Structures are given as structure tokens and as C-alpha cells.
Amino acid sequence: MNTRPAAAGGDPSLSRLLTRRRLLGLGVGTTAAALLAACGSQSPGTGGAAAAGAFDPSLPAPEDLEQTDITIGFVPITCASPIVNAAAMDIYAHYGLNVTLRRYTGWGELWTAFVAGELDATQLLAPMPLAIHHGFASGQRDIRLPYVTNINGNGITVSQRLAGEVNGPEDFRGLRIGLPFEYSVHYLLVLDYLVSGGLDPHSDVDLRIMRPADMVTALSVDQIDAFCLPDQFNQRAVAEGIGFIHTLTKDLWEDHPCCSFAVGQDFADAHPNTYTALLRAIGDSALFIDDHDHRAETAELMAQPAYLGLPEPVLTAVLTGEFPDGTGAELSVPERIGFQPYPHESYGTWILDALQRWDLTGGQQFSTGAEFSATVSEVFDSDAAASVLDELGGITEERSAETVLGRTFRPENPLEWSEQVAS
């Protein structure tokens, strides 16, 4: 799907690796997920009418929508803001859509629901669409990833018990680290961060996959020593006096992707005009939030129980980038989180290389830049993204390289970066 040239820029079966049992073990199971989703459904126009009056849609709604009732899954974290904000501000309605949002608390249950066809579209961690489409783990569905929902917006938080003791990756030896899912940038980036400190992530530390919503409590009762999560959890740990922000992941990989917006290939093929309407709505929402002049009002709106239901001061600190880090310092990091949604192929290539490096491709192997590119392009729908974002004024030039942990990653030769990490 990705036929755009690079431009100079910032640099299914139960026998497979992740079984259905493991997937459900990371969530609460499909029955409980359905109950939770019913409680968390949210259609536009049920609380955001006042805010919607301030929103002027940038593009017209496509004509002849094939389907107007859409169900989208999400996890209530800051990364979901473009998807949820589009409901809160009636942006979906502006584009002719009646969207029901279904709330989940674990990535395993969301994976299962999407693969089962219970959702037309969904928020997913950025590596998940590649894994689902290519059958790296249990549960396969052809999928399109037209957008990342956020860049940056994550961090590694350490218990206050260890203040002064954890200063770099080498200091995590013997610690228990909470992570949200194997198929997450959090997991992949933390593993490489630990390696940069001379540690073996699978023997020198205790990696624990947990639901994000459980980890602040786990940190407070000494079940874990640290976690890597979206910034709302990092900031909550600071607000509750139980942790300090060791590092923002943007300082490990500037402008890295975190979550994505994904649509079933079957849905997109059968409903091209509706697919376009979804991209216009979420693209418009994302770029609205990306404007720092809108961050504070977005935090106020997203804090409402019908949407993310998070403490407003926490959301404001994350979205504005003005925050205490738990060490006594007050920081100003305007780009702590961003919402430019274009799905750069370099993002997907680094993710695919990392999945392979950590044996998360279900035995599939990729060796040449062309193989990596074809595998990523089969999922990343950059052409559809660009057709909308070009009109909205978003960034659509392909990044020619990434800088991760201080090393240059070039998508045309991904294995070179892996060899550097291993050396």
C-alpha cells in the first residue's frame, strides 16, 4: 500500500508464539470484555456538544457512505485521544458517521475482539497490526493501518524506593519491570534499552506483562519496581508520590510511534467511502489535538468519565508537557506527546526488525530491506493516509531514517542496526 517515495527527514494457530490462552491471560476474557464494552459504549453527541460548537471540520463528508454505524475499540489512555476526541467533539457526526466506542482494559482482549470481527476498527499498539495481519501469533485478520494515533507519550517510571539507585539501564539488573504487551513499542524499546546497559532482558531482569490500569497500584505495593507505559500512568505515579520518571521514551527514540488506528481489510474494501470518512474524522481530530493551543481544553474534555475518565491534572501535565517528574524537578517538554498520524514506513520497519530480533514473528524470517518494506507496506496504508493528511496540512513526507538509542536506523538496511545492538 505504501508507494510514496522516501524524503529526507528525521532520522493463526494455537501453536504459535502467543497463544489464545496467553492473549486472554493478558485481559479479562471475551465475555468480560463484552460486558465492559457495553458499559463503555459512547456515541458522539453525548457530552461533547458544547465543545463541538468550537470545532470547524476541515473537509467535507464523503458522499454515498456505504455504512454509517461503526464500532471502534479503544483502551482509555492518552494514546486514544484522537479516536475518543472525535466522539467527544462530534467530529464523527460532522463526517456522517455514528460511532460507538467500545472500551477495553487489556490489549489481549482487544486483540481477540478485533480478530473475532466484533469491531470494525480499533486502536491497537503499533506492532499489533503487523502481528495480526501476518499471523505472528494466534488470531489472524487482514488489516490496514492508516494512522498512528500518537508519537512519543510514554516513559519509564521507577519506584521512589529506588530513588538515587537507578540512573541508567545497567541499574535495572534484578528489578521487576511491568510492560503492557509483548507486541508493543514499550516492550521492544525497553528490551533494547536494557541491552544498551549490558543486561540480558530475559535473565537479568524480571519482565512482567500486566494490564496498564493495574501497574500504578502494583508499583505502590511493591509488586513491581518499575514500568514502561503511556504517560498518564507515569504522571499518576508521580502525583501519588510512589514513583519518579526515569526517562521519557522520546529520549530513547525521538518521535517514535506508540499506538495506531487500524481497520479490518474486509471493512475497508467493502466500504471505501466510509473508510475515507473515518480517516477524515480521526485525522481532523488528531491534528486539532496536535496544536498546543488546544491541549488544555482537550485534557479537560478527555478527563470526563464518558471519555478517558482520567484525572484532569494528570492529562493536562501530559498533553501540555508541563509537569513534575517525581525527583523534585519541574519540566517543560512540549513534545512529550504528539499527534501527527502519518504511518511512516521507517516506523514499521524498525518494529518488524525488533519483533524478529526478539523472536516475536512466529518463526517467519526477513533478511533484505525489500522484504521488510513489502511486509510493512502490506499493512501500513500510507497512501490513504496521505490523501487525507495532505488536505488537512499534516506531515506526510516519509522519514528516511530513525535515531534509536543514539544509533541511526535506516529502513533500507534494518539488520545493520540489529547487528550494532548485538555487538
Secondary structure as UniProt FT lines:
FT   TURN            14..15
FT   HELIX           20..25
FT   HELIX           30..40
FT   TURN            44..45
FT   HELIX           49..52
FT   TURN            53..54
FT   STRAND          69..74
FT   HELIX           78..80
FT   HELIX           81..88
FT   TURN            89..90
FT   HELIX           91..94
FT   TURN            95..96
FT   STRAND          98..103
FT   HELIX           107..115
FT   TURN            116..117
FT   STRAND          121..125
FT   TURN            126..127
FT   HELIX           128..134
FT   STRAND          143..148
FT   STRAND          151..152
FT   STRAND          154..159
FT   HELIX           160..162
FT   TURN            163..165
FT   HELIX           169..172
FT   TURN            173..174
FT   STRAND          176..179
FT   HELIX           185..196
FT   TURN            197..198
FT   TURN            201..204
FT   STRAND          206..209
FT   HELIX           212..220
FT   TURN            221..222
FT   STRAND          226..230
FT   HELIX           231..239
FT   TURN            240..241
FT   STRAND          243..248
FT   HELIX           249..251
FT   TURN            254..255
FT   STRAND          259..264
FT   HELIX           265..270
FT   HELIX           272..290
FT   HELIX           292..294
FT   HELIX           295..302
FT   TURN            305..308
FT   HELIX           312..320
FT   STRAND          322..324
FT   STRAND          330..332
FT   TURN            334..335
FT   STRAND          337..338
FT   HELIX           345..357
FT   TURN            358..359
FT   TURN            362..363
FT   HELIX           369..377
FT   TURN            378..379
FT   HELIX           382..392
FT   STRAND          402..404
FT   TURN            405..406
FT   STRAND          407..409
FT   TURN            411..412
FT   HELIX           414..422
//
